[in-house]
Structure formats: structure tokens, C-alpha cells
Amino acid sequence: MEKLIYGKLGQVKFKNLKEKEEAIEYLLTSENVDFNIHEDNQFQGAWGPEDRIHFKTLVGVPECLKRNMTAGNLGAEGRINCKELCEELREEHKKRTDKE
């Protein structure tokens, strides 16, 4: 069965496979997204480092991603904090670029 829930706390959830596929395609192809953000938050009192997905703007972002976002920061209107999803995106991106 295809994975639809990501993160130790289930912070990213897709309702079905179609929704997940829409999200993955958007995340891998949009100029609006950076899924290679690594923050060393352990030096600021957090449990450990974080991998995040940053969205420059919310315009055009699929609802399935907006629903999983937290507030943005100085360089991003929204973000998703989920190392597990970021790792899957990097693997899929590598597969796609290796084929080219």
C-alpha cells in the first residue's frame, strides 16, 4: 500500500493516492518550492536538525499541500516540516534526473 502519512507525528497527511501524486508532482516541478532546506535548529534549543519544504508564495499551491503547511518565515510564505517527505522527494528527484 502506498504511504499517505509522513513524519513521526504524522504531520503530513494525504487523503488518497491521487492527492499525494498531485503534491509530489507540484513539489518536484514548481519554481515556487525548495525542498532542500536543512536547518540546524538543535543549536537554538530544538530537539535536532530539521528538513523543510519552503514555498515562496501560496499562489497556485494545491490545497493538499496548504493543509499540511505551517507558518512561513522571512523567505517563505509557507513551509512543511517533515524530514521523511523531504528524503522521499530528494530520492524521486534523483531518479528523474538520472533518467535524463
MOPAC internal coordinates of N, CA, C and O (Angstrom, degrees):
PM7 1SCF
backbone

  N    0.0000 0     0.00 0     0.00 0    0    0    0
  C    1.4622 1     0.00 0     0.00 0    1    0    0
  C    1.5272 1   109.71 1     0.00 0    2    1    0
  O    1.2310 1   121.26 1   -39.27 1    3    2    1
  N    1.2856 1   115.20 1   140.73 1    3    2    1
  C    1.4636 1   122.27 1  -178.80 1    5    3    2
  C    1.5291 1   111.16 1   -70.41 1    6    5    3
  O    1.2310 1   120.98 1   -42.46 1    7    6    5
  N    1.3246 1   115.73 1   137.54 1    7    6    5
  C    1.4635 1   122.16 1   179.82 1    9    7    6
  C    1.5260 1   110.44 1   -70.58 1   10    9    7
  O    1.2310 1   120.45 1   -50.30 1   11   10    9
  N    1.3335 1   116.75 1   129.70 1   11   10    9
  C    1.4683 1   121.81 1   179.66 1   13   11   10
  C    1.5261 1   112.98 1  -121.85 1   14   13   11
  O    1.2310 1   119.76 1   168.79 1   15   14   13
  N    1.3394 1   118.06 1   -11.21 1   15   14   13
  C    1.4681 1   122.35 1  -179.41 1   17   15   14
  C    1.5228 1   108.50 1  -122.83 1   18   17   15
  O    1.2310 1   121.06 1   -49.67 1   19   18   17
  N    1.3342 1   115.57 1   130.33 1   19   18   17
  C    1.4585 1   122.09 1  -176.27 1   21   19   18
  C    1.5262 1   111.07 1  -124.14 1   22   21   19
  O    1.2310 1   121.25 1   -29.45 1   23   22   21
  N    1.3222 1   115.21 1   150.55 1   23   22   21
  C    1.4538 1   121.73 1   175.68 1   25   23   22
  C    1.5144 1   112.41 1    95.49 1   26   25   23
  O    1.2310 1   121.06 1   -30.29 1   27   26   25
  N    1.3109 1   115.59 1   149.71 1   27   26   25
  C    1.4630 1   121.49 1   179.25 1   29   27   26
  C    1.5194 1   112.38 1   -58.90 1   30   29   27
  O    1.2310 1   120.84 1   149.11 1   31   30   29
  N    1.3164 1   116.00 1   -30.89 1   31   30   29
  C    1.4617 1   120.62 1  -179.39 1   33   31   30
  C    1.5255 1   111.82 1  -105.73 1   34   33   31
  O    1.2310 1   120.51 1  -167.30 1   35   34   33
  N    1.3291 1   116.63 1    12.70 1   35   34   33
  C    1.4617 1   120.30 1  -179.27 1   37   35   34
  C    1.5134 1   112.82 1    63.20 1   38   37   35
  O    1.2310 1   120.70 1  -142.99 1   39   38   37
  N    1.3380 1   116.27 1    37.01 1   39   38   37
  C    1.4618 1   119.48 1  -173.83 1   41   39   38
  C    1.5241 1   113.86 1   -73.80 1   42   41   39
  O    1.2310 1   119.53 1   164.64 1   43   42   41
  N    1.3302 1   118.50 1   -15.36 1   43   42   41
  C    1.4695 1   120.85 1   175.51 1   45   43   42
  C    1.5239 1   108.01 1  -122.91 1   46   45   43
  O    1.2310 1   121.52 1   -57.51 1   47   46   45
  N    1.3343 1   114.70 1   122.49 1   47   46   45
  C    1.4676 1   120.15 1  -177.75 1   49   47   46
  C    1.5172 1   109.87 1  -133.14 1   50   49   47
  O    1.2310 1   121.53 1   -47.65 1   51   50   49
  N    1.3184 1   114.68 1   132.35 1   51   50   49
  C    1.4591 1   121.45 1   173.45 1   53   51   50
  C    1.5217 1   107.29 1  -110.82 1   54   53   51
  O    1.2310 1   120.40 1   -39.10 1   55   54   53
  N    1.3326 1   116.84 1   140.90 1   55   54   53
  C    1.4660 1   121.57 1  -176.81 1   57   55   54
  C    1.5196 1   112.59 1   -72.76 1   58   57   55
  O    1.2310 1   120.79 1   150.00 1   59   58   57
  N    1.3457 1   116.09 1   -30.00 1   59   58   57
  C    1.4609 1   120.27 1  -177.83 1   61   59   58
  C    1.5242 1   109.09 1  -161.03 1   62   61   59
  O    1.2310 1   121.22 1    -4.34 1   63   62   61
  N    1.3245 1   115.28 1   175.66 1   63   62   61
  C    1.4610 1   120.87 1  -177.34 1   65   63   62
  C    1.5252 1   112.25 1   -65.44 1   66   65   63
  O    1.2310 1   120.02 1   141.78 1   67   66   65
  N    1.3141 1   117.57 1   -38.22 1   67   66   65
  C    1.4714 1   120.92 1   179.16 1   69   67   66
  C    1.5288 1   110.54 1   -60.11 1   70   69   67
  O    1.2310 1   120.51 1   136.63 1   71   70   69
  N    1.3220 1   116.62 1   -43.37 1   71   70   69
  C    1.4635 1   121.47 1   179.42 1   73   71   70
  C    1.5262 1   110.13 1   -64.02 1   74   73   71
  O    1.2310 1   120.27 1   137.07 1   75   74   73
  N    1.3208 1   117.08 1   -42.93 1   75   74   73
  C    1.4617 1   120.64 1   179.87 1   77   75   74
  C    1.5259 1   110.62 1   -63.92 1   78   77   75
  O    1.2310 1   120.24 1   136.57 1   79   78   77
  N    1.3216 1   117.15 1   -43.43 1   79   78   77
  C    1.4629 1   120.73 1   179.68 1   81   79   78
  C    1.5240 1   111.09 1   -61.89 1   82   81   79
  O    1.2310 1   120.24 1   139.93 1   83   82   81
  N    1.3320 1   117.14 1   -40.07 1   83   82   81
  C    1.4599 1   121.26 1   177.16 1   85   83   82
  C    1.5357 1   109.90 1   -61.77 1   86   85   83
  O    1.2310 1   120.65 1   136.40 1   87   86   85
  N    1.3072 1   116.36 1   -43.60 1   87   86   85
  C    1.4682 1   121.08 1  -179.46 1   89   87   86
  C    1.5220 1   111.50 1   -64.86 1   90   89   87
  O    1.2310 1   120.23 1   132.15 1   91   90   89
  N    1.3333 1   117.17 1   -47.85 1   91   90   89
  C    1.4631 1   120.95 1  -178.36 1   93   91   90
  C    1.5270 1   110.27 1   -61.25 1   94   93   91
  O    1.2310 1   120.40 1   135.37 1   95   94   93
  N    1.3202 1   116.83 1   -44.63 1   95   94   93
  C    1.4657 1   120.31 1   180.00 1   97   95   94
  C    1.5280 1   110.45 1   -61.09 1   98   97   95
  O    1.2310 1   120.35 1   135.87 1   99   98   97
  N    1.3249 1   116.93 1   -44.13 1   99   98   97
  C    1.4657 1   120.34 1   178.75 1  101   99   98
  C    1.5362 1   110.24 1   -62.94 1  102  101   99
  O    1.2310 1   120.47 1   132.81 1  103  102  101
  N    1.3105 1   116.70 1   -47.19 1  103  102  101
  C    1.4621 1   120.80 1  -177.36 1  105  103  102
  C    1.5247 1   112.26 1   -61.91 1  106  105  103
  O    1.2310 1   120.38 1   145.61 1  107  106  105
  N    1.3167 1   116.88 1   -34.39 1  107  106  105
  C    1.4660 1   120.37 1  -177.85 1  109  107  106
  C    1.5229 1   113.91 1   -84.66 1  110  109  107
  O    1.2310 1   119.75 1   160.49 1  111  110  109
  N    1.3272 1   118.08 1   -19.51 1  111  110  109
  C    1.4664 1   119.23 1  -173.62 1  113  111  110
  C    1.5224 1   115.17 1  -115.95 1  114  113  111
  O    1.2310 1   119.47 1   165.41 1  115  114  113
  N    1.3111 1   118.62 1   -14.59 1  115  114  113
  C    1.4614 1   120.53 1  -175.14 1  117  115  114
  C    1.5250 1   112.26 1   -82.68 1  118  117  115
  O    1.2310 1   121.55 1   -42.62 1  119  118  117
  N    1.3165 1   114.65 1   137.38 1  119  118  117
  C    1.4740 1   121.36 1   173.57 1  121  119  118
  C    1.5314 1   110.69 1   -72.17 1  122  121  119
  O    1.2310 1   120.56 1   169.42 1  123  122  121
  N    1.3081 1   116.54 1   -10.58 1  123  122  121
  C    1.4630 1   123.36 1  -177.57 1  125  123  122
  C    1.5332 1   112.80 1   -81.06 1  126  125  123
  O    1.2310 1   120.37 1   172.95 1  127  126  125
  N    1.3217 1   116.90 1    -7.05 1  127  126  125
  C    1.4612 1   121.74 1  -168.24 1  129  127  126
  C    1.5242 1   111.76 1  -120.41 1  130  129  127
  O    1.2310 1   121.05 1   -37.76 1  131  130  129
  N    1.3304 1   115.60 1   142.24 1  131  130  129
  C    1.4633 1   122.05 1   167.81 1  133  131  130
  C    1.5195 1   106.67 1  -129.45 1  134  133  131
  O    1.2310 1   120.39 1   -66.12 1  135  134  133
  N    1.3339 1   116.86 1   113.88 1  135  134  133
  C    1.4630 1   120.51 1  -179.44 1  137  135  134
  C    1.5266 1   112.18 1  -105.43 1  138  137  135
  O    1.2310 1   120.40 1  -163.60 1  139  138  137
  N    1.3160 1   116.83 1    16.40 1  139  138  137
  C    1.4601 1   121.57 1   178.12 1  141  139  138
  C    1.5274 1   111.94 1  -113.15 1  142  141  139
  O    1.2310 1   120.43 1  -142.64 1  143  142  141
  N    1.3115 1   116.78 1    37.36 1  143  142  141
  C    1.4649 1   121.29 1   179.66 1  145  143  142
  C    1.5319 1   108.73 1   -91.06 1  146  145  143
  O    1.2310 1   120.83 1   -56.40 1  147  146  145
  N    1.3048 1   116.01 1   123.60 1  147  146  145
  C    1.4672 1   121.78 1   176.47 1  149  147  146
  C    1.5254 1   107.62 1  -123.35 1  150  149  147
  O    1.2310 1   120.78 1   -57.84 1  151  150  149
  N    1.3113 1   116.12 1   122.16 1  151  150  149
  C    1.4683 1   120.64 1  -179.02 1  153  151  150
  C    1.5186 1   109.35 1  -116.63 1  154  153  151
  O    1.2310 1   120.70 1   -52.71 1  155  154  153
  N    1.3210 1   116.27 1   127.29 1  155  154  153
  C    1.4558 1   121.68 1   178.39 1  157  155  154
  C    1.5214 1   110.27 1   -84.42 1  158  157  155
  O    1.2310 1   120.82 1  -113.84 1  159  158  157
  N    1.3146 1   116.04 1    66.16 1  159  158  157
  C    1.4691 1   122.15 1  -175.94 1  161  159  158
  C    1.5272 1   113.53 1   -70.32 1  162  161  159
  O    1.2310 1   120.01 1   165.61 1  163  162  161
  N    1.3141 1   117.58 1   -14.39 1  163  162  161
  C    1.4591 1   119.77 1   179.17 1  165  163  162
  C    1.5299 1   111.33 1   -62.62 1  166  165  163
  O    1.2310 1   120.50 1   159.50 1  167  166  165
  N    1.3276 1   116.66 1   -20.50 1  167  166  165
  C    1.4593 1   120.47 1   178.66 1  169  167  166
  C    1.5314 1   111.70 1   -84.15 1  170  169  167
  O    1.2310 1   120.85 1   174.93 1  171  170  169
  N    1.3431 1   115.98 1    -5.07 1  171  170  169
  C    1.4623 1   121.35 1  -179.71 1  173  171  170
  C    1.5208 1   111.51 1  -116.69 1  174  173  171
  O    1.2310 1   120.55 1  -159.59 1  175  174  173
  N    1.3205 1   116.54 1    20.41 1  175  174  173
  C    1.4615 1   120.27 1   176.37 1  177  175  174
  C    1.5164 1   115.90 1    96.68 1  178  177  175
  O    1.2310 1   119.51 1   177.30 1  179  178  177
  N    1.3367 1   118.55 1    -2.70 1  179  178  177
  C    1.4602 1   120.72 1   178.23 1  181  179  178
  C    1.5247 1   110.01 1   -80.96 1  182  181  179
  O    1.2310 1   120.71 1    -9.83 1  183  182  181
  N    1.3225 1   116.24 1   170.17 1  183  182  181
  C    1.4659 1   121.26 1  -179.07 1  185  183  182
  C    1.5229 1   112.05 1   -63.16 1  186  185  183
  O    1.2310 1   120.80 1   141.41 1  187  186  185
  N    1.3009 1   116.08 1   -38.59 1  187  186  185
  C    1.4614 1   119.25 1  -176.39 1  189  187  186
  C    1.5068 1   110.95 1  -172.13 1  190  189  187
  O    1.2310 1   120.74 1     6.12 1  191  190  189
  N    1.3377 1   116.19 1  -173.88 1  191  190  189
  C    1.4553 1   120.38 1   179.24 1  193  191  190
  C    1.5231 1   110.92 1   -66.68 1  194  193  191
  O    1.2310 1   120.87 1   -23.33 1  195  194  193
  N    1.3208 1   115.94 1   156.67 1  195  194  193
  C    1.4652 1   122.13 1  -177.70 1  197  195  194
  C    1.5257 1   110.15 1  -126.42 1  198  197  195
  O    1.2310 1   120.86 1   -37.13 1  199  198  197
  N    1.3110 1   115.95 1   142.87 1  199  198  197
  C    1.4619 1   121.98 1   169.73 1  201  199  198
  C    1.5140 1   106.76 1  -108.00 1  202  201  199
  O    1.2310 1   120.65 1   -46.92 1  203  202  201
  N    1.3195 1   116.37 1   133.08 1  203  202  201
  C    1.4603 1   120.75 1  -174.79 1  205  203  202
  C    1.5255 1   110.97 1  -134.35 1  206  205  203
  O    1.2310 1   121.88 1   -20.74 1  207  206  205
  N    1.3153 1   114.01 1   159.26 1  207  206  205
  C    1.4541 1   122.87 1   171.38 1  209  207  206
  C    1.5228 1   105.80 1  -111.71 1  210  209  207
  O    1.2310 1   120.30 1   -55.98 1  211  210  209
  N    1.3109 1   117.04 1   124.02 1  211  210  209
  C    1.4634 1   121.73 1   179.48 1  213  211  210
  C    1.5220 1   110.41 1  -106.29 1  214  213  211
  O    1.2310 1   121.14 1   -38.92 1  215  214  213
  N    1.3266 1   115.43 1   141.08 1  215  214  213
  C    1.4602 1   123.41 1   177.07 1  217  215  214
  C    1.5266 1   107.30 1  -116.73 1  218  217  215
  O    1.2310 1   120.35 1   -58.00 1  219  218  217
  N    1.3273 1   116.93 1   122.00 1  219  218  217
  C    1.4667 1   121.12 1  -179.21 1  221  219  218
  C    1.5253 1   110.85 1   -64.68 1  222  221  219
  O    1.2310 1   120.84 1   140.38 1  223  222  221
  N    1.3258 1   116.00 1   -39.62 1  223  222  221
  C    1.4582 1   122.01 1   179.51 1  225  223  222
  C    1.5292 1   108.26 1  -141.93 1  226  225  223
  O    1.2310 1   120.48 1   -19.63 1  227  226  225
  N    1.3151 1   116.68 1   160.37 1  227  226  225
  C    1.4654 1   120.53 1   177.73 1  229  227  226
  C    1.5204 1   112.26 1   -92.91 1  230  229  227
  O    1.2310 1   120.42 1   173.39 1  231  230  229
  N    1.3230 1   116.80 1    -6.61 1  231  230  229
  C    1.4671 1   121.85 1  -179.57 1  233  231  230
  C    1.5289 1   109.64 1   -64.92 1  234  233  231
  O    1.2310 1   120.73 1   -55.41 1  235  234  233
  N    1.3194 1   116.20 1   124.59 1  235  234  233
  C    1.4554 1   121.31 1   176.62 1  237  235  234
  C    1.5154 1   115.96 1    82.49 1  238  237  235
  O    1.2310 1   120.07 1   177.37 1  239  238  237
  N    1.3227 1   117.46 1    -2.63 1  239  238  237
  C    1.4692 1   120.61 1   179.51 1  241  239  238
  C    1.5292 1   108.87 1   -74.02 1  242  241  239
  O    1.2310 1   119.72 1   -50.01 1  243  242  241
  N    1.3348 1   118.15 1   129.99 1  243  242  241
  C    1.4649 1   120.25 1   178.78 1  245  243  242
  C    1.5345 1   111.80 1   -59.09 1  246  245  243
  O    1.2310 1   121.06 1   -34.37 1  247  246  245
  N    1.3154 1   115.58 1   145.63 1  247  246  245
  C    1.4719 1   121.24 1  -179.05 1  249  247  246
  C    1.5285 1   112.40 1   -56.82 1  250  249  247
  O    1.2310 1   120.47 1   145.26 1  251  250  249
  N    1.3465 1   116.71 1   -34.74 1  251  250  249
  C    1.4686 1   119.56 1  -179.24 1  253  251  250
  C    1.5205 1   111.99 1   -62.87 1  254  253  251
  O    1.2310 1   119.82 1   155.91 1  255  254  253
  N    1.3237 1   117.96 1   -24.09 1  255  254  253
  C    1.4639 1   121.39 1   175.77 1  257  255  254
  C    1.5234 1   110.83 1   -88.26 1  258  257  255
  O    1.2310 1   120.51 1   138.37 1  259  258  257
  N    1.3274 1   116.63 1   -41.63 1  259  258  257
  C    1.4716 1   119.68 1   178.35 1  261  259  258
  C    1.5295 1   110.96 1   -56.87 1  262  261  259
  O    1.2310 1   120.96 1   140.82 1  263  262  261
  N    1.3114 1   115.77 1   -39.18 1  263  262  261
  C    1.4654 1   121.19 1  -178.96 1  265  263  262
  C    1.5417 1   111.90 1   -62.27 1  266  265  263
  O    1.2310 1   120.20 1   154.35 1  267  266  265
  N    1.3235 1   117.23 1   -25.65 1  267  266  265
  C    1.4586 1   122.54 1  -177.45 1  269  267  266
  C    1.5311 1   113.71 1   -98.20 1  270  269  267
  O    1.2310 1   120.34 1  -177.86 1  271  270  269
  N    1.3190 1   116.96 1     2.14 1  271  270  269
  C    1.4732 1   121.13 1  -176.14 1  273  271  270
  C    1.5186 1   113.18 1   -83.88 1  274  273  271
  O    1.2310 1   122.68 1   -24.50 1  275  274  273
  N    1.3137 1   112.47 1   155.50 1  275  274  273
  C    1.4611 1   121.33 1   166.45 1  277  275  274
  C    1.5273 1   106.40 1  -111.98 1  278  277  275
  O    1.2310 1   120.69 1    -2.82 1  279  278  277
  N    1.2901 1   116.30 1   177.18 1  279  278  277
  C    1.4632 1   121.09 1  -178.87 1  281  279  278
  C    1.5181 1   110.66 1   -60.61 1  282  281  279
  O    1.2310 1   121.40 1   -29.68 1  283  282  281
  N    1.3037 1   114.92 1   150.32 1  283  282  281
  C    1.4518 1   120.83 1   178.04 1  285  283  282
  C    1.5168 1   111.70 1   -80.60 1  286  285  283
  O    1.2310 1   121.55 1    13.99 1  287  286  285
  N    1.3095 1   114.65 1  -166.01 1  287  286  285
  C    1.4617 1   121.71 1   176.53 1  289  287  286
  C    1.5184 1   107.87 1  -144.16 1  290  289  287
  O    1.2310 1   119.80 1    18.73 1  291  290  289
  N    1.2865 1   117.98 1  -161.27 1  291  290  289
  C    1.4620 1   121.99 1  -173.79 1  293  291  290
  C    1.5304 1   113.42 1   -53.90 1  294  293  291
  O    1.2310 1   119.52 1   138.68 1  295  294  293
  N    1.3233 1   118.53 1   -41.32 1  295  294  293
  C    1.4590 1   120.49 1  -176.35 1  297  295  294
  C    1.5138 1   115.22 1  -101.47 1  298  297  295
  O    1.2310 1   119.79 1  -176.95 1  299  298  297
  N    1.3302 1   118.01 1     3.05 1  299  298  297
  C    1.4620 1   120.40 1  -175.87 1  301  299  298
  C    1.5194 1   110.62 1  -145.79 1  302  301  299
  O    1.2310 1   120.96 1   -42.47 1  303  302  301
  N    1.3357 1   115.76 1   137.53 1  303  302  301
  C    1.4731 1   119.58 1   176.92 1  305  303  302
  C    1.5236 1   111.75 1   -76.29 1  306  305  303
  O    1.2310 1   120.79 1   152.98 1  307  306  305
  N    1.3197 1   116.09 1   -27.02 1  307  306  305
  C    1.4597 1   120.62 1   179.03 1  309  307  306
  C    1.5106 1   109.62 1  -151.31 1  310  309  307
  O    1.2310 1   120.88 1   -17.56 1  311  310  309
  N    1.3404 1   115.92 1   162.44 1  311  310  309
  C    1.4579 1   119.21 1   178.34 1  313  311  310
  C    1.5198 1   109.72 1  -154.36 1  314  313  311
  O    1.2310 1   122.06 1   -22.15 1  315  314  313
  N    1.3047 1   113.67 1   157.85 1  315  314  313
  C    1.4616 1   122.10 1   175.35 1  317  315  314
  C    1.5175 1   106.39 1  -122.76 1  318  317  315
  O    1.2310 1   120.92 1   -52.10 1  319  318  317
  N    1.3088 1   115.84 1   127.90 1  319  318  317
  C    1.4487 1   122.17 1  -178.46 1  321  319  318
  C    1.5238 1   108.77 1  -105.09 1  322  321  319
  O    1.2310 1   120.38 1   -80.40 1  323  322  321
  N    1.3423 1   116.87 1    99.60 1  323  322  321
  C    1.4544 1   119.41 1  -178.85 1  325  323  322
  C    1.5266 1   110.22 1  -163.08 1  326  325  323
  O    1.2310 1   120.72 1   -80.07 1  327  326  325
  N    1.3137 1   116.23 1    99.93 1  327  326  325
  C    1.4648 1   121.90 1  -178.86 1  329  327  326
  C    1.5264 1   111.13 1   -58.56 1  330  329  327
  O    1.2310 1   120.39 1   138.55 1  331  330  329
  N    1.3141 1   116.85 1   -41.45 1  331  330  329
  C    1.4608 1   121.29 1  -177.14 1  333  331  330
  C    1.5371 1   111.38 1   -60.63 1  334  333  331
  O    1.2310 1   120.04 1   135.80 1  335  334  333
  N    1.3215 1   117.53 1   -44.20 1  335  334  333
  C    1.4571 1   121.04 1   178.15 1  337  335  334
  C    1.5271 1   110.69 1   -68.51 1  338  337  335
  O    1.2310 1   119.81 1   139.19 1  339  338  337
  N    1.3212 1   117.97 1   -40.81 1  339  338  337
  C    1.4666 1   121.35 1   178.21 1  341  339  338
  C    1.5340 1   110.62 1   -59.80 1  342  341  339
  O    1.2310 1   120.33 1   138.60 1  343  342  341
  N    1.3229 1   116.98 1   -41.40 1  343  342  341
  C    1.4677 1   120.25 1   179.24 1  345  343  342
  C    1.5270 1   110.64 1   -64.09 1  346  345  343
  O    1.2310 1   120.16 1   138.03 1  347  346  345
  N    1.3283 1   117.31 1   -41.97 1  347  346  345
  C    1.4665 1   120.13 1   178.20 1  349  347  346
  C    1.5231 1   110.75 1   -63.98 1  350  349  347
  O    1.2310 1   120.05 1   140.08 1  351  350  349
  N    1.3123 1   117.51 1   -39.92 1  351  350  349
  C    1.4676 1   120.98 1   178.27 1  353  351  350
  C    1.5252 1   111.01 1   -63.56 1  354  353  351
  O    1.2310 1   120.14 1   136.74 1  355  354  353
  N    1.3226 1   117.33 1   -43.26 1  355  354  353
  C    1.4627 1   120.19 1   179.44 1  357  355  354
  C    1.5305 1   110.96 1   -63.78 1  358  357  355
  O    1.2310 1   120.34 1   140.25 1  359  358  357
  N    1.3269 1   116.95 1   -39.75 1  359  358  357
  C    1.4678 1   120.56 1   177.79 1  361  359  358
  C    1.5253 1   111.05 1   -64.09 1  362  361  359
  O    1.2310 1   120.22 1   134.02 1  363  362  361
  N    1.3277 1   117.19 1   -45.98 1  363  362  361
  C    1.4652 1   121.28 1   179.41 1  365  363  362
  C    1.5253 1   110.69 1   -64.82 1  366  365  363
  O    1.2310 1   120.08 1   139.69 1  367  366  365
  N    1.3113 1   117.45 1   -40.31 1  367  366  365
  C    1.4701 1   121.11 1   177.69 1  369  367  366
  C    1.5281 1   109.91 1   -61.30 1  370  369  367
  O    1.2310 1   120.31 1   136.52 1  371  370  369
  N    1.3138 1   117.01 1   -43.48 1  371  370  369
  C    1.4698 1   121.18 1   178.83 1  373  371  370
  C    1.5267 1   110.67 1   -62.50 1  374  373  371
  O    1.2310 1   119.75 1   135.93 1  375  374  373
  N    1.3211 1   118.08 1   -44.07 1  375  374  373
  C    1.4733 1   121.43 1   177.91 1  377  375  374
  C    1.5233 1   110.90 1   -57.93 1  378  377  375
  O    1.2310 1   121.13 1   135.55 1  379  378  377
  N    1.3187 1   115.44 1   -44.45 1  379  378  377
  C    1.4697 1   119.69 1  -177.79 1  381  379  378
  C    1.5087 1   112.18 1   -68.25 1  382  381  379
  O    1.2310 1   119.89 1   140.09 1  383  382  381
  N    1.3156 1   117.81 1   -39.91 1  383  382  381
  C    1.4694 1   119.92 1  -178.54 1  385  383  382
  C    1.5267 1   111.15 1   -76.62 1  386  385  383
  O    1.2310 1   119.58 1   152.12 1  387  386  385
  N    1.3171 1   118.40 1   -27.88 1  387  386  385
  C    1.4705 1   121.22 1   176.92 1  389  387  386
  C    1.5233 1   110.82 1   -68.25 1  390  389  387
  O    1.2310 1   119.74 1   151.24 1  391  390  389
  N    1.3299 1   118.10 1   -28.76 1  391  390  389
  C    1.4644 1   122.42 1   179.81 1  393  391  390
  C    1.5233 1   111.53 1   -72.80 1  394  393  391
  O    1.2310 1   120.42 1   153.93 1  395  394  393
  N    1.3213 1   116.80 1   -26.07 1  395  394  393
  C    1.4794 1   120.88 1  -176.08 1  397  395  394
  C    1.4945 1   112.42 1   -74.81 1  398  397  395
  O    1.2310 1   120.10 1   180.00 1  399  398  397

